[in-house]
Amino acid sequence: MALPVPLDRQQTNGAAMRRRRFLAQSLAVCAAPALPAHTEVAGVPPGFIVPAEDTPHDATVMMWPASRQIYPNRAFRSLLQRCITEIANSIALFEPVILCADAALHSTIRPRLSAGVTLWDIPTEDLRARDAGPLIARNTAGERVLSHIQFNGWGRKQYHRYDKEVAQATAQALGFAVHDSGLVGEAGGVEQDGDGTLIAHESSWVIDNRNPGLSPDQIASRLKAAFGAERLIWSKGVKGQDITDYHIDSLARFTGPSRVLLNLPPTPDPNDPFHREAQETYDTLVSAGLAVDVIPELSHHRKRLKLDFVASYVNFYVCNGAVIAPQFGDATTDRIAQLALQRHYPNREIVTLNTDPLGEIGGGIHCATQQIPS
């Protein structure tokens, strides 16, 4: 299945009308999929790489948080769904969005969505498209495949009957072959610059609930093959303190070749394992020769937060012509973060959203999105 040609990545603010016309034309192309028979091939072929997030996209894949088992509180589940709707509609101003949800829910969801968001009948439990969605690699001839990292609910911490199938279902609906990376884990647990370098925390990969029996070197080799990368920079990370075992994308993000934007507490608490590891990761990346720019964590928030609330300014998403980023109600650090993003992405609109419900479940905008590279 072909997706529409993407908008130019340098698109300016004055092109809103062209965007809407473009997206309206895309709807006939992004129809609900009919899945072919499942075929999976071991190993990602040589010559394929996962492009950097800031390269052009055909679409963004998102997932609907539908599970009453995961989110038994109806009011909070509604807040999460409203948040996903706002993110999807914001991205749809710049590129098509595919929202995966059970067909039985489509009549309820559809009225909330703009014309640029298309519903696909792919059932979901949770919203974590970065982790359960399709990681797509491309070669110089323009062929695309699913570089499949098997999702298992962050080490079987969460029910994932449907979510474990989302990556394969979307990739096959798009006509992409499925290539098994030989890894269990999540794409949110590794950052890549599209230029040969990966960064990751060992805590979410070298762990028995994902990859038992594999050494750090074996996992690194498979990750490099999955992304088409040449080197992986490990930092230790933190095990067992959050559902992800400390995904790197809540701390540090590539914004260009060997260039990183990182979120650090202004006054680290030595008793906080995440603060200690954040500083260690910073030191590791600087020692590895990367250019690291720092955004301070917020000092105050618009409401009283849970202790495990994730207030990460770097959990943003880069789409065609824009960066969709969080704001947390701290006027000073919100502004610092927005200016930093504008420095790193000078030719893109910076769109900021209140995504507090995602922070309350330890996630963010990046966690809820996965790109389909052109």
HELIX and SHEET records of a PDB file:
HELIX    1   1 ASN A   13  ALA A   15  5                                   3    
HELIX    2   2 ALA A   16  SER A   26  1                                  11    
HELIX    3   3 ARG A   74  ILE A   91  1                                  18    
HELIX    4   4 ALA A  103  LEU A  105  5                                   3    
HELIX    5   5 HIS A  106  ILE A  109  1                                   4    
HELIX    6   6 ARG A  110  ARG A  112  5                                   3    
HELIX    7   7 ALA A  129  ALA A  132  1                                   4    
HELIX    8   8 GLY A  153  ARG A  156  1                                   4    
HELIX    9   9 ASP A  163  GLU A  165  5                                   3    
HELIX   10  10 VAL A  166  ALA A  173  1                                   8    
HELIX   11  11 ALA A  187  GLY A  189  5                                   3    
HELIX   12  12 GLU A  202  SER A  204  5                                   3    
HELIX   13  13 PRO A  216  PHE A  227  1                                  12    
HELIX   14  14 ILE A  248  SER A  250  5                                   3    
HELIX   15  15 PRO A  273  SER A  287  1                                  15    
HELIX   16  16 ALA A  331  HIS A  344  1                                  14    
HELIX   17  17 ASP A  356  GLU A  360  1                                   5    
HELIX   18  18 HIS A  366  ALA A  368  5                                   3    
SHEET    1   A 4 GLU A  40  ALA A  42  0                                        
SHEET    2   A 4 ALA A 177  VAL A 184  1                                        
SHEET    3   A 4 ARG A 144  GLN A 150  1                                        
SHEET    4   A 4 ILE A 136  ARG A 138 -1                                        
SHEET    1   B 4 VAL A 117  ASP A 121  0                                        
SHEET    2   B 4 VAL A  97  ALA A 101  1                                        
SHEET    3   B 4 HIS A  57  MET A  63  1                                        
SHEET    4   B 4 GLN A 370  PRO A 373 -1                                        
SHEET    1   C 3 VAL A 190  GLN A 192  0                                        
SHEET    2   C 3 THR A 197  HIS A 201 -1                                        
SHEET    3   C 3 ARG A 231  SER A 235  1                                        
SHEET    1   D 3 ALA A 252  GLY A 256  0                                        
SHEET    2   D 3 ARG A 259  LEU A 264 -1                                        
SHEET    3   D 3 ALA A 291  PRO A 296  1                                        
SHEET    1   E 3 TYR A 317  CYS A 319  0                                        
SHEET    2   E 3 ALA A 322  GLN A 327 -1                                        
SHEET    3   E 3 GLU A 349  ASN A 354  1                                        
END                                                                             
